[in-house]
Amino acid sequence: MDFNEVKEKKPTKKGEFLDMAEDGQNFMIKLGDDKVFEVHPIAYYVWSLCDGSTSVENIVNKIEEELKKESEDEGKENEISKDQLIEPVVTILNELEKASLIIF
């Protein structure tokens, strides 16, 4: 999946947040009655932004804004650019789609 192919698409999350994983770090997402997925916090955050009305490009922009705000709150300079976020976000979306946790 290439960013230019999906930047205007508006993914919609499937499933529902169930609980924190036993390790206390990952998140459990229930998909139907028989599937539960354990996902990393950043994957959960990206999944939570998939509301069906926000484009992939705007998801990347929102993450960039959040990181910038967090850096400013800590008195640091944001070292991550939008260009650096694109590939990881698209990879996460691709994996979420493979797991049927989002649809485009």
Phi and psi restraints in degrees (range 20) as a CNS / XPLOR table:
assign (resid 1 and name C) (resid 2 and name N)
       (resid 2 and name CA) (resid 2 and name C) 1.0 -106.2 20.0 2
assign (resid 2 and name N) (resid 2 and name CA)
       (resid 2 and name C) (resid 3 and name N) 1.0 142.8 20.0 2
assign (resid 2 and name C) (resid 3 and name N)
       (resid 3 and name CA) (resid 3 and name C) 1.0 -55.3 20.0 2
assign (resid 3 and name N) (resid 3 and name CA)
       (resid 3 and name C) (resid 4 and name N) 1.0 -43.5 20.0 2
assign (resid 3 and name C) (resid 4 and name N)
       (resid 4 and name CA) (resid 4 and name C) 1.0 -63.6 20.0 2
assign (resid 4 and name N) (resid 4 and name CA)
       (resid 4 and name C) (resid 5 and name N) 1.0 -26.5 20.0 2
assign (resid 4 and name C) (resid 5 and name N)
       (resid 5 and name CA) (resid 5 and name C) 1.0 -75.6 20.0 2
assign (resid 5 and name N) (resid 5 and name CA)
       (resid 5 and name C) (resid 6 and name N) 1.0 -30.0 20.0 2
assign (resid 5 and name C) (resid 6 and name N)
       (resid 6 and name CA) (resid 6 and name C) 1.0 -115.5 20.0 2
assign (resid 6 and name N) (resid 6 and name CA)
       (resid 6 and name C) (resid 7 and name N) 1.0 -4.2 20.0 2
assign (resid 6 and name C) (resid 7 and name N)
       (resid 7 and name CA) (resid 7 and name C) 1.0 -59.5 20.0 2
assign (resid 7 and name N) (resid 7 and name CA)
       (resid 7 and name C) (resid 8 and name N) 1.0 -28.6 20.0 2
assign (resid 7 and name C) (resid 8 and name N)
       (resid 8 and name CA) (resid 8 and name C) 1.0 -93.0 20.0 2
assign (resid 8 and name N) (resid 8 and name CA)
       (resid 8 and name C) (resid 9 and name N) 1.0 -9.8 20.0 2
assign (resid 8 and name C) (resid 9 and name N)
       (resid 9 and name CA) (resid 9 and name C) 1.0 -73.0 20.0 2
assign (resid 9 and name N) (resid 9 and name CA)
       (resid 9 and name C) (resid 10 and name N) 1.0 153.9 20.0 2
assign (resid 9 and name C) (resid 10 and name N)
       (resid 10 and name CA) (resid 10 and name C) 1.0 -121.6 20.0 2
assign (resid 10 and name N) (resid 10 and name CA)
       (resid 10 and name C) (resid 11 and name N) 1.0 91.2 20.0 2
assign (resid 10 and name C) (resid 11 and name N)
       (resid 11 and name CA) (resid 11 and name C) 1.0 -67.1 20.0 2
assign (resid 11 and name N) (resid 11 and name CA)
       (resid 11 and name C) (resid 12 and name N) 1.0 148.8 20.0 2
assign (resid 11 and name C) (resid 12 and name N)
       (resid 12 and name CA) (resid 12 and name C) 1.0 -119.9 20.0 2
assign (resid 12 and name N) (resid 12 and name CA)
       (resid 12 and name C) (resid 13 and name N) 1.0 128.4 20.0 2
assign (resid 12 and name C) (resid 13 and name N)
       (resid 13 and name CA) (resid 13 and name C) 1.0 -72.4 20.0 2
assign (resid 13 and name N) (resid 13 and name CA)
       (resid 13 and name C) (resid 14 and name N) 1.0 148.9 20.0 2
assign (resid 13 and name C) (resid 14 and name N)
       (resid 14 and name CA) (resid 14 and name C) 1.0 -120.6 20.0 2
assign (resid 14 and name N) (resid 14 and name CA)
       (resid 14 and name C) (resid 15 and name N) 1.0 152.0 20.0 2
assign (resid 14 and name C) (resid 15 and name N)
       (resid 15 and name CA) (resid 15 and name C) 1.0 90.3 20.0 2
assign (resid 15 and name N) (resid 15 and name CA)
       (resid 15 and name C) (resid 16 and name N) 1.0 -174.8 20.0 2
assign (resid 15 and name C) (resid 16 and name N)
       (resid 16 and name CA) (resid 16 and name C) 1.0 -146.0 20.0 2
assign (resid 16 and name N) (resid 16 and name CA)
       (resid 16 and name C) (resid 17 and name N) 1.0 149.5 20.0 2
assign (resid 16 and name C) (resid 17 and name N)
       (resid 17 and name CA) (resid 17 and name C) 1.0 -63.5 20.0 2
assign (resid 17 and name N) (resid 17 and name CA)
       (resid 17 and name C) (resid 18 and name N) 1.0 130.7 20.0 2
assign (resid 17 and name C) (resid 18 and name N)
       (resid 18 and name CA) (resid 18 and name C) 1.0 -102.9 20.0 2
assign (resid 18 and name N) (resid 18 and name CA)
       (resid 18 and name C) (resid 19 and name N) 1.0 -56.5 20.0 2
assign (resid 18 and name C) (resid 19 and name N)
       (resid 19 and name CA) (resid 19 and name C) 1.0 -174.1 20.0 2
assign (resid 19 and name N) (resid 19 and name CA)
       (resid 19 and name C) (resid 20 and name N) 1.0 174.5 20.0 2
assign (resid 19 and name C) (resid 20 and name N)
       (resid 20 and name CA) (resid 20 and name C) 1.0 -77.4 20.0 2
assign (resid 20 and name N) (resid 20 and name CA)
       (resid 20 and name C) (resid 21 and name N) 1.0 150.2 20.0 2
assign (resid 20 and name C) (resid 21 and name N)
       (resid 21 and name CA) (resid 21 and name C) 1.0 -71.0 20.0 2
assign (resid 21 and name N) (resid 21 and name CA)
       (resid 21 and name C) (resid 22 and name N) 1.0 166.3 20.0 2
assign (resid 21 and name C) (resid 22 and name N)
       (resid 22 and name CA) (resid 22 and name C) 1.0 -59.8 20.0 2
assign (resid 22 and name N) (resid 22 and name CA)
       (resid 22 and name C) (resid 23 and name N) 1.0 -29.2 20.0 2
assign (resid 22 and name C) (resid 23 and name N)
       (resid 23 and name CA) (resid 23 and name C) 1.0 -72.6 20.0 2
assign (resid 23 and name N) (resid 23 and name CA)
       (resid 23 and name C) (resid 24 and name N) 1.0 -10.2 20.0 2
assign (resid 23 and name C) (resid 24 and name N)
       (resid 24 and name CA) (resid 24 and name C) 1.0 76.2 20.0 2
assign (resid 24 and name N) (resid 24 and name CA)
       (resid 24 and name C) (resid 25 and name N) 1.0 4.1 20.0 2
assign (resid 24 and name C) (resid 25 and name N)
       (resid 25 and name CA) (resid 25 and name C) 1.0 -114.8 20.0 2
assign (resid 25 and name N) (resid 25 and name CA)
       (resid 25 and name C) (resid 26 and name N) 1.0 -41.3 20.0 2
assign (resid 25 and name C) (resid 26 and name N)
       (resid 26 and name CA) (resid 26 and name C) 1.0 -89.2 20.0 2
assign (resid 26 and name N) (resid 26 and name CA)
       (resid 26 and name C) (resid 27 and name N) 1.0 167.8 20.0 2
assign (resid 26 and name C) (resid 27 and name N)
       (resid 27 and name CA) (resid 27 and name C) 1.0 -115.1 20.0 2
assign (resid 27 and name N) (resid 27 and name CA)
       (resid 27 and name C) (resid 28 and name N) 1.0 145.3 20.0 2
assign (resid 27 and name C) (resid 28 and name N)
       (resid 28 and name CA) (resid 28 and name C) 1.0 -104.3 20.0 2
assign (resid 28 and name N) (resid 28 and name CA)
       (resid 28 and name C) (resid 29 and name N) 1.0 128.4 20.0 2
assign (resid 28 and name C) (resid 29 and name N)
       (resid 29 and name CA) (resid 29 and name C) 1.0 -120.0 20.0 2
assign (resid 29 and name N) (resid 29 and name CA)
       (resid 29 and name C) (resid 30 and name N) 1.0 125.8 20.0 2
assign (resid 29 and name C) (resid 30 and name N)
       (resid 30 and name CA) (resid 30 and name C) 1.0 -93.7 20.0 2
assign (resid 30 and name N) (resid 30 and name CA)
       (resid 30 and name C) (resid 31 and name N) 1.0 130.2 20.0 2
assign (resid 30 and name C) (resid 31 and name N)
       (resid 31 and name CA) (resid 31 and name C) 1.0 -124.0 20.0 2
assign (resid 31 and name N) (resid 31 and name CA)
       (resid 31 and name C) (resid 32 and name N) 1.0 102.2 20.0 2
assign (resid 31 and name C) (resid 32 and name N)
       (resid 32 and name CA) (resid 32 and name C) 1.0 73.7 20.0 2
assign (resid 32 and name N) (resid 32 and name CA)
       (resid 32 and name C) (resid 33 and name N) 1.0 -166.3 20.0 2
assign (resid 32 and name C) (resid 33 and name N)
       (resid 33 and name CA) (resid 33 and name C) 1.0 -85.1 20.0 2
assign (resid 33 and name N) (resid 33 and name CA)
       (resid 33 and name C) (resid 34 and name N) 1.0 -18.1 20.0 2
assign (resid 33 and name C) (resid 34 and name N)
       (resid 34 and name CA) (resid 34 and name C) 1.0 -119.8 20.0 2
assign (resid 34 and name N) (resid 34 and name CA)
       (resid 34 and name C) (resid 35 and name N) 1.0 2.2 20.0 2
assign (resid 34 and name C) (resid 35 and name N)
       (resid 35 and name CA) (resid 35 and name C) 1.0 -126.8 20.0 2
assign (resid 35 and name N) (resid 35 and name CA)
       (resid 35 and name C) (resid 36 and name N) 1.0 130.2 20.0 2
assign (resid 35 and name C) (resid 36 and name N)
       (resid 36 and name CA) (resid 36 and name C) 1.0 -131.4 20.0 2
assign (resid 36 and name N) (resid 36 and name CA)
       (resid 36 and name C) (resid 37 and name N) 1.0 130.1 20.0 2
assign (resid 36 and name C) (resid 37 and name N)
       (resid 37 and name CA) (resid 37 and name C) 1.0 -112.5 20.0 2
assign (resid 37 and name N) (resid 37 and name CA)
       (resid 37 and name C) (resid 38 and name N) 1.0 140.2 20.0 2
assign (resid 37 and name C) (resid 38 and name N)
       (resid 38 and name CA) (resid 38 and name C) 1.0 -103.6 20.0 2
assign (resid 38 and name N) (resid 38 and name CA)
       (resid 38 and name C) (resid 39 and name N) 1.0 121.0 20.0 2
assign (resid 38 and name C) (resid 39 and name N)
       (resid 39 and name CA) (resid 39 and name C) 1.0 -124.2 20.0 2
assign (resid 39 and name N) (resid 39 and name CA)
       (resid 39 and name C) (resid 40 and name N) 1.0 150.8 20.0 2
assign (resid 39 and name C) (resid 40 and name N)
       (resid 40 and name CA) (resid 40 and name C) 1.0 -64.9 20.0 2
assign (resid 40 and name N) (resid 40 and name CA)
       (resid 40 and name C) (resid 41 and name N) 1.0 151.8 20.0 2
assign (resid 40 and name C) (resid 41 and name N)
       (resid 41 and name CA) (resid 41 and name C) 1.0 -53.5 20.0 2
assign (resid 41 and name N) (resid 41 and name CA)
       (resid 41 and name C) (resid 42 and name N) 1.0 -40.2 20.0 2
assign (resid 41 and name C) (resid 42 and name N)
       (resid 42 and name CA) (resid 42 and name C) 1.0 -68.7 20.0 2
assign (resid 42 and name N) (resid 42 and name CA)
       (resid 42 and name C) (resid 43 and name N) 1.0 -36.3 20.0 2
assign (resid 42 and name C) (resid 43 and name N)
       (resid 43 and name CA) (resid 43 and name C) 1.0 -65.8 20.0 2
assign (resid 43 and name N) (resid 43 and name CA)
       (resid 43 and name C) (resid 44 and name N) 1.0 -39.4 20.0 2
assign (resid 43 and name C) (resid 44 and name N)
       (resid 44 and name CA) (resid 44 and name C) 1.0 -62.9 20.0 2
assign (resid 44 and name N) (resid 44 and name CA)
       (resid 44 and name C) (resid 45 and name N) 1.0 -42.3 20.0 2
assign (resid 44 and name C) (resid 45 and name N)
       (resid 45 and name CA) (resid 45 and name C) 1.0 -62.1 20.0 2
assign (resid 45 and name N) (resid 45 and name CA)
       (resid 45 and name C) (resid 46 and name N) 1.0 -46.1 20.0 2
assign (resid 45 and name C) (resid 46 and name N)
       (resid 46 and name CA) (resid 46 and name C) 1.0 -61.8 20.0 2
assign (resid 46 and name N) (resid 46 and name CA)
       (resid 46 and name C) (resid 47 and name N) 1.0 -45.4 20.0 2
assign (resid 46 and name C) (resid 47 and name N)
       (resid 47 and name CA) (resid 47 and name C) 1.0 -56.8 20.0 2
assign (resid 47 and name N) (resid 47 and name CA)
       (resid 47 and name C) (resid 48 and name N) 1.0 -42.9 20.0 2
assign (resid 47 and name C) (resid 48 and name N)
       (resid 48 and name CA) (resid 48 and name C) 1.0 -66.0 20.0 2
assign (resid 48 and name N) (resid 48 and name CA)
       (resid 48 and name C) (resid 49 and name N) 1.0 -23.4 20.0 2
assign (resid 48 and name C) (resid 49 and name N)
       (resid 49 and name CA) (resid 49 and name C) 1.0 -83.3 20.0 2
assign (resid 49 and name N) (resid 49 and name CA)
       (resid 49 and name C) (resid 50 and name N) 1.0 -9.1 20.0 2
assign (resid 49 and name C) (resid 50 and name N)
       (resid 50 and name CA) (resid 50 and name C) 1.0 -83.5 20.0 2
assign (resid 50 and name N) (resid 50 and name CA)
       (resid 50 and name C) (resid 51 and name N) 1.0 81.1 20.0 2
assign (resid 50 and name C) (resid 51 and name N)
       (resid 51 and name CA) (resid 51 and name C) 1.0 -100.4 20.0 2
assign (resid 51 and name N) (resid 51 and name CA)
       (resid 51 and name C) (resid 52 and name N) 1.0 3.7 20.0 2
assign (resid 51 and name C) (resid 52 and name N)
       (resid 52 and name CA) (resid 52 and name C) 1.0 84.6 20.0 2
assign (resid 52 and name N) (resid 52 and name CA)
       (resid 52 and name C) (resid 53 and name N) 1.0 -8.8 20.0 2
assign (resid 52 and name C) (resid 53 and name N)
       (resid 53 and name CA) (resid 53 and name C) 1.0 -121.6 20.0 2
assign (resid 53 and name N) (resid 53 and name CA)
       (resid 53 and name C) (resid 54 and name N) 1.0 -7.6 20.0 2
assign (resid 53 and name C) (resid 54 and name N)
       (resid 54 and name CA) (resid 54 and name C) 1.0 -104.1 20.0 2
assign (resid 54 and name N) (resid 54 and name CA)
       (resid 54 and name C) (resid 55 and name N) 1.0 125.8 20.0 2
assign (resid 54 and name C) (resid 55 and name N)
       (resid 55 and name CA) (resid 55 and name C) 1.0 -72.8 20.0 2
assign (resid 55 and name N) (resid 55 and name CA)
       (resid 55 and name C) (resid 56 and name N) 1.0 160.7 20.0 2
assign (resid 55 and name C) (resid 56 and name N)
       (resid 56 and name CA) (resid 56 and name C) 1.0 -58.0 20.0 2
assign (resid 56 and name N) (resid 56 and name CA)
       (resid 56 and name C) (resid 57 and name N) 1.0 -42.0 20.0 2
assign (resid 56 and name C) (resid 57 and name N)
       (resid 57 and name CA) (resid 57 and name C) 1.0 -60.5 20.0 2
assign (resid 57 and name N) (resid 57 and name CA)
       (resid 57 and name C) (resid 58 and name N) 1.0 -40.8 20.0 2
assign (resid 57 and name C) (resid 58 and name N)
       (resid 58 and name CA) (resid 58 and name C) 1.0 -71.4 20.0 2
assign (resid 58 and name N) (resid 58 and name CA)
       (resid 58 and name C) (resid 59 and name N) 1.0 -29.3 20.0 2
assign (resid 58 and name C) (resid 59 and name N)
       (resid 59 and name CA) (resid 59 and name C) 1.0 -63.1 20.0 2
assign (resid 59 and name N) (resid 59 and name CA)
       (resid 59 and name C) (resid 60 and name N) 1.0 -46.9 20.0 2
assign (resid 59 and name C) (resid 60 and name N)
       (resid 60 and name CA) (resid 60 and name C) 1.0 -60.3 20.0 2
assign (resid 60 and name N) (resid 60 and name CA)
       (resid 60 and name C) (resid 61 and name N) 1.0 -44.3 20.0 2
assign (resid 60 and name C) (resid 61 and name N)
       (resid 61 and name CA) (resid 61 and name C) 1.0 -61.4 20.0 2
assign (resid 61 and name N) (resid 61 and name CA)
       (resid 61 and name C) (resid 62 and name N) 1.0 -41.4 20.0 2
assign (resid 61 and name C) (resid 62 and name N)
       (resid 62 and name CA) (resid 62 and name C) 1.0 -64.1 20.0 2
assign (resid 62 and name N) (resid 62 and name CA)
       (resid 62 and name C) (resid 63 and name N) 1.0 -42.9 20.0 2
assign (resid 62 and name C) (resid 63 and name N)
       (resid 63 and name CA) (resid 63 and name C) 1.0 -63.4 20.0 2
assign (resid 63 and name N) (resid 63 and name CA)
       (resid 63 and name C) (resid 64 and name N) 1.0 -41.9 20.0 2
assign (resid 63 and name C) (resid 64 and name N)
       (resid 64 and name CA) (resid 64 and name C) 1.0 -60.6 20.0 2
assign (resid 64 and name N) (resid 64 and name CA)
       (resid 64 and name C) (resid 65 and name N) 1.0 -43.9 20.0 2
assign (resid 64 and name C) (resid 65 and name N)
       (resid 65 and name CA) (resid 65 and name C) 1.0 -62.7 20.0 2
assign (resid 65 and name N) (resid 65 and name CA)
       (resid 65 and name C) (resid 66 and name N) 1.0 -42.9 20.0 2
assign (resid 65 and name C) (resid 66 and name N)
       (resid 66 and name CA) (resid 66 and name C) 1.0 -62.3 20.0 2
assign (resid 66 and name N) (resid 66 and name CA)
       (resid 66 and name C) (resid 67 and name N) 1.0 -43.7 20.0 2
assign (resid 66 and name C) (resid 67 and name N)
       (resid 67 and name CA) (resid 67 and name C) 1.0 -65.0 20.0 2
assign (resid 67 and name N) (resid 67 and name CA)
       (resid 67 and name C) (resid 68 and name N) 1.0 -39.1 20.0 2
assign (resid 67 and name C) (resid 68 and name N)
       (resid 68 and name CA) (resid 68 and name C) 1.0 -64.4 20.0 2
assign (resid 68 and name N) (resid 68 and name CA)
       (resid 68 and name C) (resid 69 and name N) 1.0 -45.0 20.0 2
assign (resid 68 and name C) (resid 69 and name N)
       (resid 69 and name CA) (resid 69 and name C) 1.0 -63.1 20.0 2
assign (resid 69 and name N) (resid 69 and name CA)
       (resid 69 and name C) (resid 70 and name N) 1.0 -43.9 20.0 2
assign (resid 69 and name C) (resid 70 and name N)
       (resid 70 and name CA) (resid 70 and name C) 1.0 -61.5 20.0 2
assign (resid 70 and name N) (resid 70 and name CA)
       (resid 70 and name C) (resid 71 and name N) 1.0 -42.0 20.0 2
assign (resid 70 and name C) (resid 71 and name N)
       (resid 71 and name CA) (resid 71 and name C) 1.0 -63.6 20.0 2
assign (resid 71 and name N) (resid 71 and name CA)
       (resid 71 and name C) (resid 72 and name N) 1.0 -44.0 20.0 2
assign (resid 71 and name C) (resid 72 and name N)
       (resid 72 and name CA) (resid 72 and name C) 1.0 -63.2 20.0 2
assign (resid 72 and name N) (resid 72 and name CA)
       (resid 72 and name C) (resid 73 and name N) 1.0 -40.2 20.0 2
assign (resid 72 and name C) (resid 73 and name N)
       (resid 73 and name CA) (resid 73 and name C) 1.0 -62.9 20.0 2
assign (resid 73 and name N) (resid 73 and name CA)
       (resid 73 and name C) (resid 74 and name N) 1.0 -30.2 20.0 2
assign (resid 73 and name C) (resid 74 and name N)
       (resid 74 and name CA) (resid 74 and name C) 1.0 -92.9 20.0 2
assign (resid 74 and name N) (resid 74 and name CA)
       (resid 74 and name C) (resid 75 and name N) 1.0 2.3 20.0 2
assign (resid 74 and name C) (resid 75 and name N)
       (resid 75 and name CA) (resid 75 and name C) 1.0 73.6 20.0 2
assign (resid 75 and name N) (resid 75 and name CA)
       (resid 75 and name C) (resid 76 and name N) 1.0 23.5 20.0 2
assign (resid 75 and name C) (resid 76 and name N)
       (resid 76 and name CA) (resid 76 and name C) 1.0 -113.2 20.0 2
assign (resid 76 and name N) (resid 76 and name CA)
       (resid 76 and name C) (resid 77 and name N) 1.0 164.4 20.0 2
assign (resid 76 and name C) (resid 77 and name N)
       (resid 77 and name CA) (resid 77 and name C) 1.0 -91.8 20.0 2
assign (resid 77 and name N) (resid 77 and name CA)
       (resid 77 and name C) (resid 78 and name N) 1.0 136.5 20.0 2
assign (resid 77 and name C) (resid 78 and name N)
       (resid 78 and name CA) (resid 78 and name C) 1.0 -67.9 20.0 2
assign (resid 78 and name N) (resid 78 and name CA)
       (resid 78 and name C) (resid 79 and name N) 1.0 120.7 20.0 2
assign (resid 78 and name C) (resid 79 and name N)
       (resid 79 and name CA) (resid 79 and name C) 1.0 -100.1 20.0 2
assign (resid 79 and name N) (resid 79 and name CA)
       (resid 79 and name C) (resid 80 and name N) 1.0 -0.6 20.0 2
assign (resid 79 and name C) (resid 80 and name N)
       (resid 80 and name CA) (resid 80 and name C) 1.0 -109.3 20.0 2
assign (resid 80 and name N) (resid 80 and name CA)
       (resid 80 and name C) (resid 81 and name N) 1.0 124.8 20.0 2
assign (resid 80 and name C) (resid 81 and name N)
       (resid 81 and name CA) (resid 81 and name C) 1.0 -96.6 20.0 2
assign (resid 81 and name N) (resid 81 and name CA)
       (resid 81 and name C) (resid 82 and name N) 1.0 166.3 20.0 2
assign (resid 81 and name C) (resid 82 and name N)
       (resid 82 and name CA) (resid 82 and name C) 1.0 -56.8 20.0 2
assign (resid 82 and name N) (resid 82 and name CA)
       (resid 82 and name C) (resid 83 and name N) 1.0 -42.3 20.0 2
assign (resid 82 and name C) (resid 83 and name N)
       (resid 83 and name CA) (resid 83 and name C) 1.0 -59.7 20.0 2
assign (resid 83 and name N) (resid 83 and name CA)
       (resid 83 and name C) (resid 84 and name N) 1.0 -33.7 20.0 2
assign (resid 83 and name C) (resid 84 and name N)
       (resid 84 and name CA) (resid 84 and name C) 1.0 -75.8 20.0 2
assign (resid 84 and name N) (resid 84 and name CA)
       (resid 84 and name C) (resid 85 and name N) 1.0 -21.3 20.0 2
assign (resid 84 and name C) (resid 85 and name N)
       (resid 85 and name CA) (resid 85 and name C) 1.0 -85.7 20.0 2
assign (resid 85 and name N) (resid 85 and name CA)
       (resid 85 and name C) (resid 86 and name N) 1.0 -26.2 20.0 2
assign (resid 85 and name C) (resid 86 and name N)
       (resid 86 and name CA) (resid 86 and name C) 1.0 -56.8 20.0 2
assign (resid 86 and name N) (resid 86 and name CA)
       (resid 86 and name C) (resid 87 and name N) 1.0 -54.5 20.0 2
assign (resid 86 and name C) (resid 87 and name N)
       (resid 87 and name CA) (resid 87 and name C) 1.0 -60.9 20.0 2
assign (resid 87 and name N) (resid 87 and name CA)
       (resid 87 and name C) (resid 88 and name N) 1.0 -48.6 20.0 2
assign (resid 87 and name C) (resid 88 and name N)
       (resid 88 and name CA) (resid 88 and name C) 1.0 -61.3 20.0 2
assign (resid 88 and name N) (resid 88 and name CA)
       (resid 88 and name C) (resid 89 and name N) 1.0 -39.8 20.0 2
assign (resid 88 and name C) (resid 89 and name N)
       (resid 89 and name CA) (resid 89 and name C) 1.0 -66.0 20.0 2
assign (resid 89 and name N) (resid 89 and name CA)
       (resid 89 and name C) (resid 90 and name N) 1.0 -43.6 20.0 2
assign (resid 89 and name C) (resid 90 and name N)
       (resid 90 and name CA) (resid 90 and name C) 1.0 -63.9 20.0 2
assign (resid 90 and name N) (resid 90 and name CA)
       (resid 90 and name C) (resid 91 and name N) 1.0 -39.3 20.0 2
assign (resid 90 and name C) (resid 91 and name N)
       (resid 91 and name CA) (resid 91 and name C) 1.0 -61.9 20.0 2
assign (resid 91 and name N) (resid 91 and name CA)
       (resid 91 and name C) (resid 92 and name N) 1.0 -44.9 20.0 2
assign (resid 91 and name C) (resid 92 and name N)
       (resid 92 and name CA) (resid 92 and name C) 1.0 -62.0 20.0 2
assign (resid 92 and name N) (resid 92 and name CA)
       (resid 92 and name C) (resid 93 and name N) 1.0 -45.8 20.0 2
assign (resid 92 and name C) (resid 93 and name N)
       (resid 93 and name CA) (resid 93 and name C) 1.0 -60.6 20.0 2
assign (resid 93 and name N) (resid 93 and name CA)
       (resid 93 and name C) (resid 94 and name N) 1.0 -39.7 20.0 2
assign (resid 93 and name C) (resid 94 and name N)
       (resid 94 and name CA) (resid 94 and name C) 1.0 -61.5 20.0 2
assign (resid 94 and name N) (resid 94 and name CA)
       (resid 94 and name C) (resid 95 and name N) 1.0 -45.4 20.0 2
assign (resid 94 and name C) (resid 95 and name N)
       (resid 95 and name CA) (resid 95 and name C) 1.0 -67.1 20.0 2
assign (resid 95 and name N) (resid 95 and name CA)
       (resid 95 and name C) (resid 96 and name N) 1.0 -39.5 20.0 2
assign (resid 95 and name C) (resid 96 and name N)
       (resid 96 and name CA) (resid 96 and name C) 1.0 -63.6 20.0 2
assign (resid 96 and name N) (resid 96 and name CA)
       (resid 96 and name C) (resid 97 and name N) 1.0 -38.6 20.0 2
assign (resid 96 and name C) (resid 97 and name N)
       (resid 97 and name CA) (resid 97 and name C) 1.0 -66.7 20.0 2
assign (resid 97 and name N) (resid 97 and name CA)
       (resid 97 and name C) (resid 98 and name N) 1.0 -42.2 20.0 2
assign (resid 97 and name C) (resid 98 and name N)
       (resid 98 and name CA) (resid 98 and name C) 1.0 -59.0 20.0 2
assign (resid 98 and name N) (resid 98 and name CA)
       (resid 98 and name C) (resid 99 and name N) 1.0 -36.2 20.0 2
assign (resid 98 and name C) (resid 99 and name N)
       (resid 99 and name CA) (resid 99 and name C) 1.0 -83.8 20.0 2
assign (resid 99 and name N) (resid 99 and name CA)
       (resid 99 and name C) (resid 100 and name N) 1.0 1.6 20.0 2
assign (resid 99 and name C) (resid 100 and name N)
       (resid 100 and name CA) (resid 100 and name C) 1.0 64.4 20.0 2
assign (resid 100 and name N) (resid 100 and name CA)
       (resid 100 and name C) (resid 101 and name N) 1.0 25.5 20.0 2
assign (resid 100 and name C) (resid 101 and name N)
       (resid 101 and name CA) (resid 101 and name C) 1.0 -88.5 20.0 2
assign (resid 101 and name N) (resid 101 and name CA)
       (resid 101 and name C) (resid 102 and name N) 1.0 -12.1 20.0 2
assign (resid 101 and name C) (resid 102 and name N)
       (resid 102 and name CA) (resid 102 and name C) 1.0 -140.9 20.0 2
assign (resid 102 and name N) (resid 102 and name CA)
       (resid 102 and name C) (resid 103 and name N) 1.0 158.3 20.0 2
assign (resid 102 and name C) (resid 103 and name N)
       (resid 103 and name CA) (resid 103 and name C) 1.0 -131.1 20.0 2
assign (resid 103 and name N) (resid 103 and name CA)
       (resid 103 and name C) (resid 104 and name N) 1.0 152.2 20.0 2
